[in-house]
Amino acid sequence: MRSSVLVALGAATLATAGCQFYSYVSSAGDLGIDCFKDTEIKAALPSTEASKSAPVAVLVHGYTATTYETNYAAEFLKKRGYIVSQVMMGAHGTNLVDFSKSTWRIWAEPVATEYNRLTAAGYQNVSLLTVSTGGPVAMELYAEGKFNPPPKRISMVAPILDFADKLSGAAGLLKALGAVNSPSKNSGSSKCHWYSDRPIDAVLQLVDLTEVMKGRLRGTINLPPDLKIQIFQSLRDKTVDPLSAQIWANGLKGGMVSVTMVDSDFHVPIGPEFIDDSGKNTWTDADRATRDRILEQVAAGNRP
């Protein structure tokens, strides 16, 4: 009797999650894994002693994305005198099998490697600009002492902690009930820049990363007084629970921590504009103005 109740409960849970998690992987043509053309874009090393003092920004994209997600921000900062590196997180932009077997620590490795390459080369003012999952990835590297020397400026856009979609946080239960994948077929200009399938094991890694970071924040992360952290969070984000911004602010002690709540529906309000399958640009002038305001604050805040 008990087992039948559990089976019924499991079926009901998967039915509830049916729009998000499935017990199959979509067909090969929908995977979006054969057309990635985005690569890690590394900054040139300093050519003179004077260039070592130039502002440098390491840009880190989000979960299932590629460097395409940070392209607009990169060009914006370059026009304001920045040297920019666009890091591809580990196992991203590769085939789906490798991605599904990866861990969040593998995702983080290229971020630390690129930051430390730049500081070792002599750059004196290296900051980080992160999107979504790039936020907890960078902050976990910071907390573990993997940046040498540690940065003095970190800007995070929609740094994920709690999910707006609460089913994602229950990925472990969903896997036990048979879910293996969260298909989200890309369309328009999103094709070839994000995974269309999101394997349950990769979702579990994301959940683990957020739980590790929330644990650190509950114990507080003590910051040096000269570390400036900017947090930007959309008010109507459908991926990250906007209350995450307050959890970050409460757990980061010391330093100069600012939180800006952004009047936007976008998860990544500094991202590239979306062109749908009909060729229509779905961004408005107000969206573009919001994006530029955020990046102006990043550019100003990350100067020495």
N, C-alpha and C positions, 0 to 999 in steps of 0.2 A: 504494500500500500504506500509506504513511504517513498520507495523508488519511483513509483508512478507519479506521485505528487512532484518529486524533483524534476522528472522528465517534463511534466506539464509546465512547471515553473520555467525550466530552461527554454522550452519551446516558446513560451510567452515572452520571455526576455529577448530571444532572438527575433521574434516577430516585431517586438517594439523597436529593436535596433535595426530592423530590416532595411531601412533607408540609409544606414550607415555602414553596417558590417555584414559580410556574407560568407558562406561556406564554399566559395569558389573564387577563382581568379579570372578576370575578364579575358576575352580572346586576345591573341598576340597583337592584333592590329590596334587594340585599345591601350596597350601598355605604355606607349610613349617613351620607350627606352632606347629605341634605335636611332633617334634623330637628334639627341642632345648635341649641341654644337658650342655650348658654353664651357669655358675653361677658366682655371685660376689665372688671374691677371696680376702678376707680381710687380711691385714698384722697382724702379731702377735704383741701384745703390748710389750713395752720394758721390759726386764727382769732385767736389772741393770741400774745404773745411767750412766755408760759408754755407754750403747747401745742407750741411748736417743739422743746422738749426731750423730748417724749413718744417712747417707743420705736415705731418704724415697721418693718414687715416687708414686703418685696416678695416675693411667692410666685410661683415659676416652675414650671409643670407639665412633663411629659415629652413625648417624641416620640409623635406621632399623637394626643395627648390634648387636653384643654381645661382651663379653669379648674375644672371639676367635680372634677378630681383633687385640688385643693388646698382644697376647700370645708371639710372637717372641720378641717384645720389652721388655716384662717382663723378659724373660729368659736372654736376653742380659744384662739388667741392674743388674740382680741378680749376674751375673758372675763378675760384676765390683763393687761388694760390696753394692749394694742397697737393701733395704727392699722395697718390691713392693706390692701395693694394686691394684687390677683390679676391677674397679667399673662397675656394670651394671646400665646403666641409667634407670630411672623409666619407667615402662610399656614395656620396651624392654625385649626380651626373654620370653614373655608371649603370650597369645592367641591374635589373630588378632583383636577381638572385643575390648578387653581392650586397645590395642595399638591405635586403631582408635579413641577411646574416650579420650585419654590422651592429656595433654597439655605439652608444652615445660617446664613449671615450674615443672610438675611432673617428666619429664625427669631429671631435674637438682637436685631434692631433694637428691638422694643418693650420689651425688658428694660432696655436702656440708656436709652431715652427716658423710661420711667416713673421709674427711679431718679433720673435727673438732673432731672426735673421736680420731684420731691419735695425734693431737696437745694437746688435753686434757689429753691424756695418758702420755705426757711428751716428745714426739719426738720434737726436736728443729729445724730440717732441712727437712721440708716436701715440696716437689715440685709437680708440675703437668705436666703430658705429655698427650696432648689431640690429638685426631684424628678428622678431619672434624667438624661435629656438636658439638663435645666435646669442640671445641675451643670457639665459642660464648657462649656456656653454662657456661663454667668456667669463662670467662671474664665478663659475666653478673652477676654471683655470686660475683665476685671480686668487680665489680662496685657498687653492692648493699650492700657491707659490710657483706656478709654471711660467709666469711672465718674468723676464729678467732684463732690466729692472722692471718693477710693476708700473703700469701706466698711471698717469695722473688725471686722465680724462677718459670716461666711458659714456657713450650715448646709446641708449637702448630704446628701440621702437617696438611696442607691443611685446615686451619680454614675457614669455609664457610661464605661468605658474599654475593657475586653475583654468580649466577648459570651459568655454561657454557651452559647448556640447558635453554634457555630463557623462554620456555614454563612453566617450573616449577614456575617461578616467576609470571606467570599469572594464578596460580591455582584457585584463586577466580573467575575469569571469566569462567574458564573451568568448575568449579562446577556449576555455574549459568546456563551453557549450557548443563548440564546433566552428566558431568564426575563424577565418584565415585571412580575410582581406577586407579592405574598405575601398571599393572602386569609386573613383571620382573622375569620370572621363573629361579630359580637358577639351576646351573649345577655343576658337579664335586664336588670339595671340598668346594664349597660355600654352599652346601645343609646343612640345619639344623643350620646355623650360621647367616643367614640374612633372613628377611621377603621376601617372593616371591611376595606378594601383598603389595602395598603402598597406603593405603586409602587416598582419596583426603583431608579428614579432617586432617590427620597427615601431609600431604604436606603443608597444610595451616598453621599449627603450626610451621613448619620449616621456612616458608616464614615470618611469624610474628616474630620469633626469630631473623632472619637476619635483618629485618627492624628495630627492637628495637635496635640491636647492631649498625647498620649503623647510626641511629639517635644519639646514644651516641658518636660515633666516629666523626660525623660532629661537635659536640660540644666539642670534644676532651675529652679523659679520662686522667686525670692528675695522673702520677705515681710518687711514691717516688723515690729518686735517687738510692736507693739500690735494686730496683726491676729489675731483668733481664728477658726479654722476648725474646725467640727465635721463629722465624717463618720460616717454611720450606714449599715451594710451588713448585709442579711439573710444569714445563714449558708447558707441553701438557696435563694438567688435563682435562678430559672430564666431570667432575662433578662440580668442582669449577672453575670459571673464574680466571685465574692466576693473573689478575689485582687486585683481592681482597687483595693480599699481600700488595700492595702499599696503599690501603685504610686503612688497619690496621696500617701500618707504619706512615701514615699521621695523624691518629687520636689518637695515643698513645704518649703522651707528657711526657717528663721527663724519668727517669729510663734509662735502657740500652736495647734498642730494636734493634735486628738484623734480617734481612731478607735474607734468602738463597734460591735462585731460583735453583731448582733441575732439572738436565737433565734427565727427566723421563716422560713416558706416563701414569704412574700409579697415580690414585687419592690418594692412600695410599701407598707410597713407602717404608714404614716401616712395612707393613702388612705381613700376612702369605703368603706363596707361593701358587699359584693356580695350582691344579691338575685337568685336564679336565676329561671328562667322559671316555676317552680312557686310562686314567692313565698317560698321558704325563704331565710333569712339564713344565709350560709355562714360568717360570722365567729363566733368563740367568745369567751367572756369573757377568755380568755388573750390572744387577738389584740387585744382592746380595751385591755387593761391594758398590753400592749407598746406600742401606739400612744400611749397617754397618757404613758408613761414617756419615750419619745423626745421628745414635744412639750414635756414639762416641762423636759427638758434644754435644748431649743431656747429656750424662754421664759426660762429662767434665764441661759443662756449669752449671749443676745443683749441683755441689759440692760447699760447702761453701768457 
